[in-house]
Amino acid sequence: MKPYVICHMLGSVDGRIKQDIWGFKDHHKYFEETAEKIPADAWLVGRVTMQEFSSKQEYTLPPATADVPKTDFVADQPEKSFAVVIDPAGKCFWDTNMVSTEHVIEVLTEQVPPNYLEHLRSKNVSYIFGGQKELNLALVLQKLHDLFDIKTVRIDGGGHVNGSFLKAGLIDEFSLVLAPVADGTINSPTVFEAAEGYGNRQATQFKIKSVEQIYEDFLWIRYQVVKNTEAAR
Ligand SMILES: NC(=O)c1ccc[n+]([C@@H]2O[C@H](COP(=O)([O-])OP(=O)(O)OC[C@H]3O[C@@H](n4cnc5c(N)ncnc54)[C@H](OP(=O)(O)O)[C@@H]3O)[C@@H](O)[C@H]2O)c1
């Protein structure tokens, strides 16, 4: 069974997500205060975004002491809420197995070396395999449900991770905090980075669940993903 998936993002009116030039004093609150209102058992981010929370130390791992099997590892830990990172090559390093109050789960491919798995085990960080070379995101969601009892996942970006779940048709809801700002930076990540150019792929349509004006000039728009586009419009 797959968890229910809600993607939550703060975006400029032109869909950009990096806030470097937006000029807001307390830019974290617009994302976080709204995110807190979306009940979920786990939040999930891409490797680039998670490196804002993982260790800032330079880790040089010693060679592996054993041939660690490429099987899922559910760490012994009491938490019931989780911080999940899509990290296919194992680039995030950890000093602890927590981000804030959430237990870390690494989503890996089988390309990661055994000494990286030893690093994760030494910090009691859980990990699951989502594929040999490429990730099967449906399988990843199923494992999060079956191994950790995660029933609702909030995907918190960035654009590449959102885009890959969108492309795989695995997002049920989209929650957008629309910031009153035009960014305009070419080649900066947008809310959904799914594919280069136009091919046979169809855009994903949404239906509005609710719209709220917040922080004076921001809009919080909650959308339901339209699963059967032809029937809907
Ligand atoms: N405004 C907001 O609400 C918001 C929210 C979150 C983040 N952000 C910002 O967004 C920026 C980062 O966004 P981003 O789009 O560049 O990066 P991202 O989505 O955080 O991470 C992308 C990386 O995740 C891995 N990944 C994602 N999907 C994958 C898949 N299907 N298969 C294999 N690997 C996959 C890859 O890691 P590898 O490269 O290791 O293969 C990929 O390069 C940051 O500046 C962050 O602050 C903004």
The ligand as a Gaussian input file, in Angstrom:
#p B3LYP/6-31G(d) Opt

LIG

0 1
 N       10.902000      27.192000      -1.480000
 C       10.733000      25.982000      -0.954000
 O        9.642000      25.637000      -0.488000
 C       11.894000      25.013000      -0.933000
 C       11.718000      23.742000      -0.375000
 C       12.785000      22.849000      -0.420000
 C       13.990000      23.219000      -1.006000
 N       14.126000      24.460000      -1.512000
 C       15.387000      24.855000      -2.168000
 O       15.525000      24.083000      -3.350000
 C       16.910000      23.948000      -3.670000
 C       17.227000      22.485000      -3.990000
 O       16.359000      22.011000      -4.980000
 P       16.867000      21.038000      -6.135000
 O       15.727000      20.815000      -7.041000
 O       18.121000      21.610000      -6.699000
 O       17.326000      19.707000      -5.354000
 P       16.546000      18.556000      -4.506000
 O       15.272000      18.188000      -5.164000
 O       16.544000      18.955000      -3.066000
 O       17.605000      17.360000      -4.647000
 C       17.860000      16.841000      -5.929000
 C       18.711000      15.614000      -5.783000
 O       17.982000      14.571000      -5.125000
 C       18.267000      13.333000      -5.744000
 N       17.045000      12.880000      -6.450000
 C       15.852000      13.499000      -6.505000
 N       14.955000      12.752000      -7.199000
 C       15.603000      11.637000      -7.583000
 C       15.234000      10.481000      -8.330000
 N       13.999000      10.305000      -8.804000
 N       16.173000       9.550000      -8.574000
 C       17.423000       9.719000      -8.114000
 N       17.833000      10.783000      -7.394000
 C       16.935000      11.728000      -7.128000
 C       19.424000      13.586000      -6.705000
 O       20.594000      13.475000      -5.898000
 P       22.084000      13.233000      -6.512000
 O       22.449000      14.512000      -7.177000
 O       22.921000      12.926000      -5.321000
 O       21.966000      12.082000      -7.498000
 C       19.143000      15.025000      -7.107000
 O       20.253000      15.714000      -7.620000
 C       17.666000      24.461000      -2.455000
 O       18.146000      25.745000      -2.745000
 C       16.615000      24.530000      -1.363000
 O       16.869000      25.515000      -0.398000
 C       13.105000      25.358000      -1.503000

